[in-house]
Amino acid sequence: MWWTFFQALRRGEHRIAASTWIAAVAAVAYLVSPVDLIPELVLGPLGLGDDLGVWGILAVLVAREHRRWQDGLAAG
């Protein structure tokens, strides 16, 4: 079902919420930026916690969009 969801996004059949777009752009920008809230160099594996948190938030938002898409299919 996820593949169908991504195809629907590509075809423009579902619009992503602005908050999800903002979170996606912020997540990518944070992960490629040299500034890190908890640096891995100093704290080792614990420093990956903030990165995992950012990706976790993004995953929750994408799952919300998927659920919105499924609800739209069921209603229409």
mmCIF file of the N, C-alpha and C atoms, coordinates in Angstrom:
data_MODEL
# 
_entry.id   MODEL 
# 
loop_
_atom_site.group_PDB 
_atom_site.id 
_atom_site.type_symbol 
_atom_site.label_atom_id 
_atom_site.label_alt_id 
_atom_site.label_comp_id 
_atom_site.label_asym_id 
_atom_site.label_entity_id 
_atom_site.label_seq_id 
_atom_site.pdbx_PDB_ins_code 
_atom_site.Cartn_x 
_atom_site.Cartn_y 
_atom_site.Cartn_z 
_atom_site.occupancy 
_atom_site.B_iso_or_equiv 
_atom_site.pdbx_formal_charge 
_atom_site.auth_seq_id 
_atom_site.auth_comp_id 
_atom_site.auth_asym_id 
_atom_site.auth_atom_id 
_atom_site.pdbx_PDB_model_num 
ATOM 1   N N  . MET A 1 1  ? 0.822   -1.192 0.000  1.00 0.00 ? 1  MET A N  1 
ATOM 2   C CA . MET A 1 1  ? 0.000   0.000  0.000  1.00 0.00 ? 1  MET A CA 1 
ATOM 3   C C  . MET A 1 1  ? 0.868   1.258  0.000  1.00 0.00 ? 1  MET A C  1 
ATOM 4   N N  . TRP A 1 2  ? 2.061   1.195  0.571  1.00 0.00 ? 2  TRP A N  1 
ATOM 5   C CA . TRP A 1 2  ? 2.942   2.368  0.592  1.00 0.00 ? 2  TRP A CA 1 
ATOM 6   C C  . TRP A 1 2  ? 3.373   2.752  -0.807 1.00 0.00 ? 2  TRP A C  1 
ATOM 7   N N  . TRP A 1 3  ? 3.648   1.743  -1.651 1.00 0.00 ? 3  TRP A N  1 
ATOM 8   C CA . TRP A 1 3  ? 4.084   2.048  -3.014 1.00 0.00 ? 3  TRP A CA 1 
ATOM 9   C C  . TRP A 1 3  ? 2.974   2.800  -3.753 1.00 0.00 ? 3  TRP A C  1 
ATOM 10  N N  . THR A 1 4  ? 1.734   2.387  -3.556 1.00 0.00 ? 4  THR A N  1 
ATOM 11  C CA . THR A 1 4  ? 0.600   3.051  -4.184 1.00 0.00 ? 4  THR A CA 1 
ATOM 12  C C  . THR A 1 4  ? 0.473   4.483  -3.675 1.00 0.00 ? 4  THR A C  1 
ATOM 13  N N  . PHE A 1 5  ? 0.743   4.683  -2.390 1.00 0.00 ? 5  PHE A N  1 
ATOM 14  C CA . PHE A 1 5  ? 0.703   6.022  -1.803 1.00 0.00 ? 5  PHE A CA 1 
ATOM 15  C C  . PHE A 1 5  ? 1.741   6.928  -2.462 1.00 0.00 ? 5  PHE A C  1 
ATOM 16  N N  . PHE A 1 6  ? 2.958   6.436  -2.628 1.00 0.00 ? 6  PHE A N  1 
ATOM 17  C CA . PHE A 1 6  ? 4.001   7.250  -3.251 1.00 0.00 ? 6  PHE A CA 1 
ATOM 18  C C  . PHE A 1 6  ? 3.689   7.521  -4.721 1.00 0.00 ? 6  PHE A C  1 
ATOM 19  N N  . GLN A 1 7  ? 3.059   6.577  -5.390 1.00 0.00 ? 7  GLN A N  1 
ATOM 20  C CA . GLN A 1 7  ? 2.643   6.810  -6.773 1.00 0.00 ? 7  GLN A CA 1 
ATOM 21  C C  . GLN A 1 7  ? 1.553   7.875  -6.838 1.00 0.00 ? 7  GLN A C  1 
ATOM 22  N N  . ALA A 1 8  ? 0.632   7.848  -5.879 1.00 0.00 ? 8  ALA A N  1 
ATOM 23  C CA . ALA A 1 8  ? -0.426  8.860  -5.825 1.00 0.00 ? 8  ALA A CA 1 
ATOM 24  C C  . ALA A 1 8  ? 0.170   10.243 -5.585 1.00 0.00 ? 8  ALA A C  1 
ATOM 25  N N  . LEU A 1 9  ? 1.197   10.318 -4.765 1.00 0.00 ? 9  LEU A N  1 
ATOM 26  C CA . LEU A 1 9  ? 1.876   11.597 -4.546 1.00 0.00 ? 9  LEU A CA 1 
ATOM 27  C C  . LEU A 1 9  ? 2.522   12.085 -5.835 1.00 0.00 ? 9  LEU A C  1 
ATOM 28  N N  . ARG A 1 10 ? 3.184   11.188 -6.522 1.00 0.00 ? 10 ARG A N  1 
ATOM 29  C CA . ARG A 1 10 ? 3.875   11.554 -7.753 1.00 0.00 ? 10 ARG A CA 1 
ATOM 30  C C  . ARG A 1 10 ? 2.900   12.023 -8.823 1.00 0.00 ? 10 ARG A C  1 
ATOM 31  N N  . ARG A 1 11 ? 1.736   11.401 -8.881 1.00 0.00 ? 11 ARG A N  1 
ATOM 32  C CA . ARG A 1 11 ? 0.727   11.780 -9.876 1.00 0.00 ? 11 ARG A CA 1 
ATOM 33  C C  . ARG A 1 11 ? -0.073  13.004 -9.456 1.00 0.00 ? 11 ARG A C  1 
ATOM 34  N N  . GLY A 1 12 ? 0.120   13.477 -8.216 1.00 0.00 ? 12 GLY A N  1 
ATOM 35  C CA . GLY A 1 12 ? -0.605  14.650 -7.744 1.00 0.00 ? 12 GLY A CA 1 
ATOM 36  C C  . GLY A 1 12 ? -2.004  14.355 -7.244 1.00 0.00 ? 12 GLY A C  1 
ATOM 37  N N  . GLU A 1 13 ? -2.286  13.117 -6.917 1.00 0.00 ? 13 GLU A N  1 
ATOM 38  C CA . GLU A 1 13 ? -3.609  12.730 -6.431 1.00 0.00 ? 13 GLU A CA 1 
ATOM 39  C C  . GLU A 1 13 ? -3.789  13.031 -4.943 1.00 0.00 ? 13 GLU A C  1 
ATOM 40  N N  . HIS A 1 14 ? -2.723  13.293 -4.254 1.00 0.00 ? 14 HIS A N  1 
ATOM 41  C CA . HIS A 1 14 ? -2.781  13.626 -2.824 1.00 0.00 ? 14 HIS A CA 1 
ATOM 42  C C  . HIS A 1 14 ? -1.831  14.777 -2.560 1.00 0.00 ? 14 HIS A C  1 
ATOM 43  N N  . ARG A 1 15 ? -2.312  15.765 -1.854 1.00 0.00 ? 15 ARG A N  1 
ATOM 44  C CA . ARG A 1 15 ? -1.466  16.907 -1.509 1.00 0.00 ? 15 ARG A CA 1 
ATOM 45  C C  . ARG A 1 15 ? -0.932  16.741 -0.090 1.00 0.00 ? 15 ARG A C  1 
ATOM 46  N N  . ILE A 1 16 ? 0.367   16.914 0.052  1.00 0.00 ? 16 ILE A N  1 
ATOM 47  C CA . ILE A 1 16 ? 1.018   16.820 1.362  1.00 0.00 ? 16 ILE A CA 1 
ATOM 48  C C  . ILE A 1 16 ? 0.750   18.110 2.132  1.00 0.00 ? 16 ILE A C  1 
ATOM 49  N N  . ALA A 1 17 ? 0.459   17.984 3.422  1.00 0.00 ? 17 ALA A N  1 
ATOM 50  C CA . ALA A 1 17 ? 0.229   19.153 4.267  1.00 0.00 ? 17 ALA A CA 1 
ATOM 51  C C  . ALA A 1 17 ? 1.500   19.997 4.353  1.00 0.00 ? 17 ALA A C  1 
ATOM 52  N N  . ALA A 1 18 ? 1.306   21.293 4.484  1.00 0.00 ? 18 ALA A N  1 
ATOM 53  C CA . ALA A 1 18 ? 2.441   22.220 4.557  1.00 0.00 ? 18 ALA A CA 1 
ATOM 54  C C  . ALA A 1 18 ? 3.350   21.887 5.739  1.00 0.00 ? 18 ALA A C  1 
ATOM 55  N N  . SER A 1 19 ? 2.781   21.479 6.854  1.00 0.00 ? 19 SER A N  1 
ATOM 56  C CA . SER A 1 19 ? 3.601   21.154 8.025  1.00 0.00 ? 19 SER A CA 1 
ATOM 57  C C  . SER A 1 19 ? 4.516   19.966 7.758  1.00 0.00 ? 19 SER A C  1 
ATOM 58  N N  . THR A 1 20 ? 4.049   19.012 6.965  1.00 0.00 ? 20 THR A N  1 
ATOM 59  C CA . THR A 1 20 ? 4.875   17.854 6.622  1.00 0.00 ? 20 THR A CA 1 
ATOM 60  C C  . THR A 1 20 ? 6.013   18.273 5.704  1.00 0.00 ? 20 THR A C  1 
ATOM 61  N N  . TRP A 1 21 ? 5.730   19.146 4.724  1.00 0.00 ? 21 TRP A N  1 
ATOM 62  C CA . TRP A 1 21 ? 6.799   19.647 3.838  1.00 0.00 ? 21 TRP A CA 1 
ATOM 63  C C  . TRP A 1 21 ? 7.849   20.407 4.630  1.00 0.00 ? 21 TRP A C  1 
ATOM 64  N N  . ILE A 1 22 ? 7.400   21.258 5.530  1.00 0.00 ? 22 ILE A N  1 
ATOM 65  C CA . ILE A 1 22 ? 8.335   22.044 6.338  1.00 0.00 ? 22 ILE A CA 1 
ATOM 66  C C  . ILE A 1 22 ? 9.198   21.123 7.190  1.00 0.00 ? 22 ILE A C  1 
ATOM 67  N N  . ALA A 1 23 ? 8.573   20.120 7.805  1.00 0.00 ? 23 ALA A N  1 
ATOM 68  C CA . ALA A 1 23 ? 9.324   19.178 8.633  1.00 0.00 ? 23 ALA A CA 1 
ATOM 69  C C  . ALA A 1 23 ? 10.322  18.385 7.796  1.00 0.00 ? 23 ALA A C  1 
ATOM 70  N N  . ALA A 1 24 ? 9.944   17.999 6.585  1.00 0.00 ? 24 ALA A N  1 
ATOM 71  C CA . ALA A 1 24 ? 10.847  17.237 5.718  1.00 0.00 ? 24 ALA A CA 1 
ATOM 72  C C  . ALA A 1 24 ? 12.054  18.071 5.319  1.00 0.00 ? 24 ALA A C  1 
ATOM 73  N N  . VAL A 1 25 ? 11.817  19.305 4.933  1.00 0.00 ? 25 VAL A N  1 
ATOM 74  C CA . VAL A 1 25 ? 12.923  20.193 4.547  1.00 0.00 ? 25 VAL A CA 1 
ATOM 75  C C  . VAL A 1 25 ? 13.818  20.466 5.754  1.00 0.00 ? 25 VAL A C  1 
ATOM 76  N N  . ALA A 1 26 ? 13.209  20.708 6.911  1.00 0.00 ? 26 ALA A N  1 
ATOM 77  C CA . ALA A 1 26 ? 13.997  20.963 8.122  1.00 0.00 ? 26 ALA A CA 1 
ATOM 78  C C  . ALA A 1 26 ? 14.815  19.734 8.523  1.00 0.00 ? 26 ALA A C  1 
ATOM 79  N N  . ALA A 1 27 ? 14.235  18.536 8.387  1.00 0.00 ? 27 ALA A N  1 
ATOM 80  C CA . ALA A 1 27 ? 14.955  17.311 8.748  1.00 0.00 ? 27 ALA A CA 1 
ATOM 81  C C  . ALA A 1 27 ? 16.172  17.113 7.859  1.00 0.00 ? 27 ALA A C  1 
ATOM 82  N N  . VAL A 1 28 ? 15.994  17.300 6.563  1.00 0.00 ? 28 VAL A N  1 
ATOM 83  C CA . VAL A 1 28 ? 17.121  17.136 5.644  1.00 0.00 ? 28 VAL A CA 1 
ATOM 84  C C  . VAL A 1 28 ? 18.178  18.205 5.901  1.00 0.00 ? 28 VAL A C  1 
ATOM 85  N N  . ALA A 1 29 ? 17.742  19.447 6.105  1.00 0.00 ? 29 ALA A N  1 
ATOM 86  C CA . ALA A 1 29 ? 18.690  20.533 6.367  1.00 0.00 ? 29 ALA A CA 1 
ATOM 87  C C  . ALA A 1 29 ? 19.469  20.277 7.658  1.00 0.00 ? 29 ALA A C  1 
ATOM 88  N N  . TYR A 1 30 ? 18.776  19.798 8.692  1.00 0.00 ? 30 TYR A N  1 
ATOM 89  C CA . TYR A 1 30 ? 19.444  19.534 9.967  1.00 0.00 ? 30 TYR A CA 1 
ATOM 90  C C  . TYR A 1 30 ? 20.473  18.410 9.823  1.00 0.00 ? 30 TYR A C  1 
ATOM 91  N N  . LEU A 1 31 ? 20.119  17.379 9.094  1.00 0.00 ? 31 LEU A N  1 
ATOM 92  C CA . LEU A 1 31 ? 21.007  16.230 8.994  1.00 0.00 ? 31 LEU A CA 1 
ATOM 93  C C  . LEU A 1 31 ? 22.215  16.482 8.099  1.00 0.00 ? 31 LEU A C  1 
ATOM 94  N N  . VAL A 1 32 ? 22.134  17.419 7.179  1.00 0.00 ? 32 VAL A N  1 
ATOM 95  C CA . VAL A 1 32 ? 23.293  17.720 6.342  1.00 0.00 ? 32 VAL A CA 1 
ATOM 96  C C  . VAL A 1 32 ? 24.086  18.927 6.850  1.00 0.00 ? 32 VAL A C  1 
ATOM 97  N N  . SER A 1 33 ? 23.533  19.650 7.826  1.00 0.00 ? 33 SER A N  1 
ATOM 98  C CA . SER A 1 33 ? 24.239  20.820 8.341  1.00 0.00 ? 33 SER A CA 1 
ATOM 99  C C  . SER A 1 33 ? 25.371  20.388 9.278  1.00 0.00 ? 33 SER A C  1 
ATOM 100 N N  . PRO A 1 34 ? 26.428  21.196 9.348  1.00 0.00 ? 34 PRO A N  1 
ATOM 101 C CA . PRO A 1 34 ? 27.536  20.857 10.247 1.00 0.00 ? 34 PRO A CA 1 
ATOM 102 C C  . PRO A 1 34 ? 27.210  21.112 11.723 1.00 0.00 ? 34 PRO A C  1 
ATOM 103 N N  . VAL A 1 35 ? 26.137  21.845 12.004 1.00 0.00 ? 35 VAL A N  1 
ATOM 104 C CA . VAL A 1 35 ? 25.737  22.130 13.380 1.00 0.00 ? 35 VAL A CA 1 
ATOM 105 C C  . VAL A 1 35 ? 24.895  20.969 13.880 1.00 0.00 ? 35 VAL A C  1 
ATOM 106 N N  . ASP A 1 36 ? 25.259  20.425 15.035 1.00 0.00 ? 36 ASP A N  1 
ATOM 107 C CA . ASP A 1 36 ? 24.546  19.278 15.590 1.00 0.00 ? 36 ASP A CA 1 
ATOM 108 C C  . ASP A 1 36 ? 24.233  19.563 17.044 1.00 0.00 ? 36 ASP A C  1 
ATOM 109 N N  . LEU A 1 37 ? 23.001  19.308 17.456 1.00 0.00 ? 37 LEU A N  1 
ATOM 110 C CA . LEU A 1 37 ? 22.592  19.552 18.832 1.00 0.00 ? 37 LEU A CA 1 
ATOM 111 C C  . LEU A 1 37 ? 23.393  18.687 19.805 1.00 0.00 ? 37 LEU A C  1 
ATOM 112 N N  . ILE A 1 38 ? 23.528  17.418 19.488 1.00 0.00 ? 38 ILE A N  1 
ATOM 113 C CA . ILE A 1 38 ? 24.307  16.484 20.306 1.00 0.00 ? 38 ILE A CA 1 
ATOM 114 C C  . ILE A 1 38 ? 25.359  15.871 19.379 1.00 0.00 ? 38 ILE A C  1 
ATOM 115 N N  . PRO A 1 39 ? 26.593  16.359 19.423 1.00 0.00 ? 39 PRO A N  1 
ATOM 116 C CA . PRO A 1 39 ? 27.605  15.872 18.469 1.00 0.00 ? 39 PRO A CA 1 
ATOM 117 C C  . PRO A 1 39 ? 28.024  14.421 18.725 1.00 0.00 ? 39 PRO A C  1 
ATOM 118 N N  . GLU A 1 40 ? 28.110  13.674 17.633 1.00 0.00 ? 40 GLU A N  1 
ATOM 119 C CA . GLU A 1 40 ? 28.534  12.271 17.719 1.00 0.00 ? 40 GLU A CA 1 
ATOM 120 C C  . GLU A 1 40 ? 30.007  12.165 18.099 1.00 0.00 ? 40 GLU A C  1 
ATOM 121 N N  . LEU A 1 41 ? 30.790  13.142 17.694 1.00 0.00 ? 41 LEU A N  1 
ATOM 122 C CA . LEU A 1 41 ? 32.218  13.120 17.974 1.00 0.00 ? 41 LEU A CA 1 
ATOM 123 C C  . LEU A 1 41 ? 32.493  13.141 19.475 1.00 0.00 ? 41 LEU A C  1 
ATOM 124 N N  . VAL A 1 42 ? 31.662  13.853 20.224 1.00 0.00 ? 42 VAL A N  1 
ATOM 125 C CA . VAL A 1 42 ? 31.864  13.976 21.667 1.00 0.00 ? 42 VAL A CA 1 
ATOM 126 C C  . VAL A 1 42 ? 31.176  12.849 22.431 1.00 0.00 ? 42 VAL A C  1 
ATOM 127 N N  . LEU A 1 43 ? 29.964  12.539 22.073 1.00 0.00 ? 43 LEU A N  1 
ATOM 128 C CA . LEU A 1 43 ? 29.163  11.574 22.843 1.00 0.00 ? 43 LEU A CA 1 
ATOM 129 C C  . LEU A 1 43 ? 29.011  10.217 22.180 1.00 0.00 ? 43 LEU A C  1 
ATOM 130 N N  . GLY A 1 44 ? 29.635  10.026 21.059 1.00 0.00 ? 44 GLY A N  1 
ATOM 131 C CA . GLY A 1 44 ? 29.580  8.730  20.388 1.00 0.00 ? 44 GLY A CA 1 
ATOM 132 C C  . GLY A 1 44 ? 28.172  8.364  19.952 1.00 0.00 ? 44 GLY A C  1 
ATOM 133 N N  . PRO A 1 45 ? 27.757  7.134  20.200 1.00 0.00 ? 45 PRO A N  1 
ATOM 134 C CA . PRO A 1 45 ? 26.440  6.672  19.742 1.00 0.00 ? 45 PRO A CA 1 
ATOM 135 C C  . PRO A 1 45 ? 25.275  7.472  20.338 1.00 0.00 ? 45 PRO A C  1 
ATOM 136 N N  . LEU A 1 46 ? 25.465  8.057  21.510 1.00 0.00 ? 46 LEU A N  1 
ATOM 137 C CA . LEU A 1 46 ? 24.384  8.860  22.087 1.00 0.00 ? 46 LEU A CA 1 
ATOM 138 C C  . LEU A 1 46 ? 24.097  10.097 21.234 1.00 0.00 ? 46 LEU A C  1 
ATOM 139 N N  . GLY A 1 47 ? 25.097  10.540 20.511 1.00 0.00 ? 47 GLY A N  1 
ATOM 140 C CA . GLY A 1 47 ? 24.916  11.689 19.647 1.00 0.00 ? 47 GLY A CA 1 
ATOM 141 C C  . GLY A 1 47 ? 23.990  11.424 18.473 1.00 0.00 ? 47 GLY A C  1 
ATOM 142 N N  . LEU A 1 48 ? 23.738  10.170 18.182 1.00 0.00 ? 48 LEU A N  1 
ATOM 143 C CA . LEU A 1 48 ? 22.813  9.834  17.100 1.00 0.00 ? 48 LEU A CA 1 
ATOM 144 C C  . LEU A 1 48 ? 21.351  9.978  17.535 1.00 0.00 ? 48 LEU A C  1 
ATOM 145 N N  . GLY A 1 49 ? 21.146  10.159 18.824 1.00 0.00 ? 49 GLY A N  1 
ATOM 146 C CA . GLY A 1 49 ? 19.783  10.266 19.353 1.00 0.00 ? 49 GLY A CA 1 
ATOM 147 C C  . GLY A 1 49 ? 18.991  11.411 18.766 1.00 0.00 ? 49 GLY A C  1 
ATOM 148 N N  . ASP A 1 50 ? 19.615  12.575 18.637 1.00 0.00 ? 50 ASP A N  1 
ATOM 149 C CA . ASP A 1 50 ? 18.887  13.698 18.070 1.00 0.00 ? 50 ASP A CA 1 
ATOM 150 C C  . ASP A 1 50 ? 18.585  13.474 16.595 1.00 0.00 ? 50 ASP A C  1 
ATOM 151 N N  . ASP A 1 51 ? 19.514  12.845 15.872 1.00 0.00 ? 51 ASP A N  1 
ATOM 152 C CA . ASP A 1 51 ? 19.264  12.541 14.462 1.00 0.00 ? 51 ASP A CA 1 
ATOM 153 C C  . ASP A 1 51 ? 18.110  11.555 14.315 1.00 0.00 ? 51 ASP A C  1 
ATOM 154 N N  . LEU A 1 52 ? 18.090  10.533 15.159 1.00 0.00 ? 52 LEU A N  1 
ATOM 155 C CA . LEU A 1 52 ? 16.998  9.557  15.122 1.00 0.00 ? 52 LEU A CA 1 
ATOM 156 C C  . LEU A 1 52 ? 15.672  10.204 15.494 1.00 0.00 ? 52 LEU A C  1 
ATOM 157 N N  . GLY A 1 53 ? 15.725  11.152 16.429 1.00 0.00 ? 53 GLY A N  1 
ATOM 158 C CA . GLY A 1 53 ? 14.508  11.875 16.813 1.00 0.00 ? 53 GLY A CA 1 
ATOM 159 C C  . GLY A 1 53 ? 13.932  12.673 15.663 1.00 0.00 ? 53 GLY A C  1 
ATOM 160 N N  . VAL A 1 54 ? 14.803  13.345 14.910 1.00 0.00 ? 54 VAL A N  1 
ATOM 161 C CA . VAL A 1 54 ? 14.350  14.120 13.754 1.00 0.00 ? 54 VAL A CA 1 
ATOM 162 C C  . VAL A 1 54 ? 13.718  13.195 12.721 1.00 0.00 ? 54 VAL A C  1 
ATOM 163 N N  . TRP A 1 55 ? 14.370  12.072 12.420 1.00 0.00 ? 55 TRP A N  1 
ATOM 164 C CA . TRP A 1 55 ? 13.822  11.124 11.450 1.00 0.00 ? 55 TRP A CA 1 
ATOM 165 C C  . TRP A 1 55 ? 12.545  10.478 11.989 1.00 0.00 ? 55 TRP A C  1 
ATOM 166 N N  . GLY A 1 56 ? 12.470  10.272 13.292 1.00 0.00 ? 56 GLY A N  1 
ATOM 167 C CA . GLY A 1 56 ? 11.260  9.704  13.893 1.00 0.00 ? 56 GLY A CA 1 
ATOM 168 C C  . GLY A 1 56 ? 10.064  10.630 13.740 1.00 0.00 ? 56 GLY A C  1 
ATOM 169 N N  . ILE A 1 57 ? 10.278  11.914 13.971 1.00 0.00 ? 57 ILE A N  1 
ATOM 170 C CA . ILE A 1 57 ? 9.204   12.887 13.794 1.00 0.00 ? 57 ILE A CA 1 
ATOM 171 C C  . ILE A 1 57 ? 8.752   12.903 12.342 1.00 0.00 ? 57 ILE A C  1 
ATOM 172 N N  . LEU A 1 58 ? 9.700   12.883 11.438 1.00 0.00 ? 58 LEU A N  1 
ATOM 173 C CA . LEU A 1 58 ? 9.365   12.872 10.017 1.00 0.00 ? 58 LEU A CA 1 
ATOM 174 C C  . LEU A 1 58 ? 8.582   11.600 9.644  1.00 0.00 ? 58 LEU A C  1 
ATOM 175 N N  . ALA A 1 59 ? 8.969   10.467 10.194 1.00 0.00 ? 59 ALA A N  1 
ATOM 176 C CA . ALA A 1 59 ? 8.261   9.211  9.917  1.00 0.00 ? 59 ALA A CA 1 
ATOM 177 C C  . ALA A 1 59 ? 6.818   9.276  10.414 1.00 0.00 ? 59 ALA A C  1 
ATOM 178 N N  . VAL A 1 60 ? 6.603   9.883  11.578 1.00 0.00 ? 60 VAL A N  1 
ATOM 179 C CA . VAL A 1 60 ? 5.243   10.026 12.107 1.00 0.00 ? 60 VAL A CA 1 
ATOM 180 C C  . VAL A 1 60 ? 4.406   10.913 11.194 1.00 0.00 ? 60 VAL A C  1 
ATOM 181 N N  . LEU A 1 61 ? 4.996   11.995 10.697 1.00 0.00 ? 61 LEU A N  1 
ATOM 182 C CA . LEU A 1 61 ? 4.259   12.883 9.800  1.00 0.00 ? 61 LEU A CA 1 
ATOM 183 C C  . LEU A 1 61 ? 3.934   12.214 8.467  1.00 0.00 ? 61 LEU A C  1 
ATOM 184 N N  . VAL A 1 62 ? 4.861   11.427 7.944  1.00 0.00 ? 62 VAL A N  1 
ATOM 185 C CA . VAL A 1 62 ? 4.594   10.705 6.694  1.00 0.00 ? 62 VAL A CA 1 
ATOM 186 C C  . VAL A 1 62 ? 3.502   9.657  6.918  1.00 0.00 ? 62 VAL A C  1 
ATOM 187 N N  . ALA A 1 63 ? 3.529   8.984  8.061  1.00 0.00 ? 63 ALA A N  1 
ATOM 188 C CA . ALA A 1 63 ? 2.478   8.013  8.375  1.00 0.00 ? 63 ALA A CA 1 
ATOM 189 C C  . ALA A 1 63 ? 1.124   8.706  8.503  1.00 0.00 ? 63 ALA A C  1 
ATOM 190 N N  . ARG A 1 64 ? 1.108   9.929  9.038  1.00 0.00 ? 64 ARG A N  1 
ATOM 191 C CA . ARG A 1 64 ? -0.135  10.699 9.131  1.00 0.00 ? 64 ARG A CA 1 
ATOM 192 C C  . ARG A 1 64 ? -0.665  11.019 7.734  1.00 0.00 ? 64 ARG A C  1 
ATOM 193 N N  . GLU A 1 65 ? 0.237   11.404 6.831  1.00 0.00 ? 65 GLU A N  1 
ATOM 194 C CA . GLU A 1 65 ? -0.177  11.697 5.459  1.00 0.00 ? 65 GLU A CA 1 
ATOM 195 C C  . GLU A 1 65 ? -0.720  10.440 4.779  1.00 0.00 ? 65 GLU A C  1 
ATOM 196 N N  . HIS A 1 66 ? -0.087  9.325  5.016  1.00 0.00 ? 66 HIS A N  1 
ATOM 197 C CA . HIS A 1 66 ? -0.555  8.052  4.449  1.00 0.00 ? 66 HIS A CA 1 
ATOM 198 C C  . HIS A 1 66 ? -1.961  7.738  4.959  1.00 0.00 ? 66 HIS A C  1 
ATOM 199 N N  . ARG A 1 67 ? -2.186  7.947  6.232  1.00 0.00 ? 67 ARG A N  1 
ATOM 200 C CA . ARG A 1 67 ? -3.503  7.701  6.826  1.00 0.00 ? 67 ARG A CA 1 
ATOM 201 C C  . ARG A 1 67 ? -4.548  8.655  6.233  1.00 0.00 ? 67 ARG A C  1 
ATOM 202 N N  . ARG A 1 68 ? -4.189  9.935  6.029  1.00 0.00 ? 68 ARG A N  1 
ATOM 203 C CA . ARG A 1 68 ? -5.092  10.893 5.397  1.00 0.00 ? 68 ARG A CA 1 
ATOM 204 C C  . ARG A 1 68 ? -5.452  10.450 3.983  1.00 0.00 ? 68 ARG A C  1 
ATOM 205 N N  . TRP A 1 69 ? -4.463  9.934  3.267  1.00 0.00 ? 69 TRP A N  1 
ATOM 206 C CA . TRP A 1 69 ? -4.684  9.455  1.899  1.00 0.00 ? 69 TRP A CA 1 
ATOM 207 C C  . TRP A 1 69 ? -5.643  8.267  1.911  1.00 0.00 ? 69 TRP A C  1 
ATOM 208 N N  . GLN A 1 70 ? -5.422  7.327  2.832  1.00 0.00 ? 70 GLN A N  1 
ATOM 209 C CA . GLN A 1 70 ? -6.301  6.154  2.925  1.00 0.00 ? 70 GLN A CA 1 
ATOM 210 C C  . GLN A 1 70 ? -7.719  6.565  3.295  1.00 0.00 ? 70 GLN A C  1 
ATOM 211 N N  . ASP A 1 71 ? -7.854  7.512  4.205  1.00 0.00 ? 71 ASP A N  1 
ATOM 212 C CA . ASP A 1 71 ? -9.186  7.990  4.577  1.00 0.00 ? 71 ASP A CA 1 
ATOM 213 C C  . ASP A 1 71 ? -9.888  8.632  3.372  1.00 0.00 ? 71 ASP A C  1 
ATOM 214 N N  . GLY A 1 72 ? -9.128  9.347  2.558  1.00 0.00 ? 72 GLY A N  1 
ATOM 215 C CA . GLY A 1 72 ? -9.703  9.945  1.359  1.00 0.00 ? 72 GLY A CA 1 
ATOM 216 C C  . GLY A 1 72 ? -10.165 8.902  0.362  1.00 0.00 ? 72 GLY A C  1 
ATOM 217 N N  . LEU A 1 73 ? -9.421  7.801  0.259  1.00 0.00 ? 73 LEU A N  1 
ATOM 218 C CA . LEU A 1 73 ? -9.837  6.708  -0.637 1.00 0.00 ? 73 LEU A CA 1 
ATOM 219 C C  . LEU A 1 73 ? -11.125 6.053  -0.138 1.00 0.00 ? 73 LEU A C  1 
ATOM 220 N N  . ALA A 1 74 ? -11.193 5.860  1.177  1.00 0.00 ? 74 ALA A N  1 
ATOM 221 C CA . ALA A 1 74 ? -12.376 5.207  1.762  1.00 0.00 ? 74 ALA A CA 1 
ATOM 222 C C  . ALA A 1 74 ? -13.615 6.092  1.636  1.00 0.00 ? 74 ALA A C  1 
ATOM 223 N N  . ALA A 1 75 ? -13.434 7.405  1.745  1.00 0.00 ? 75 ALA A N  1 
ATOM 224 C CA . ALA A 1 75 ? -14.566 8.331  1.669  1.00 0.00 ? 75 ALA A CA 1 
ATOM 225 C C  . ALA A 1 75 ? -15.038 8.530  0.231  1.00 0.00 ? 75 ALA A C  1 
ATOM 226 N N  . GLY A 1 76 ? -14.097 8.419  -0.715 1.00 0.00 ? 76 GLY A N  1 
ATOM 227 C CA . GLY A 1 76 ? -14.477 8.718  -2.105 1.00 0.00 ? 76 GLY A CA 1 
ATOM 228 C C  . GLY A 1 76 ? -14.673 7.516  -2.863 1.00 0.00 ? 76 GLY A C  1 
# 
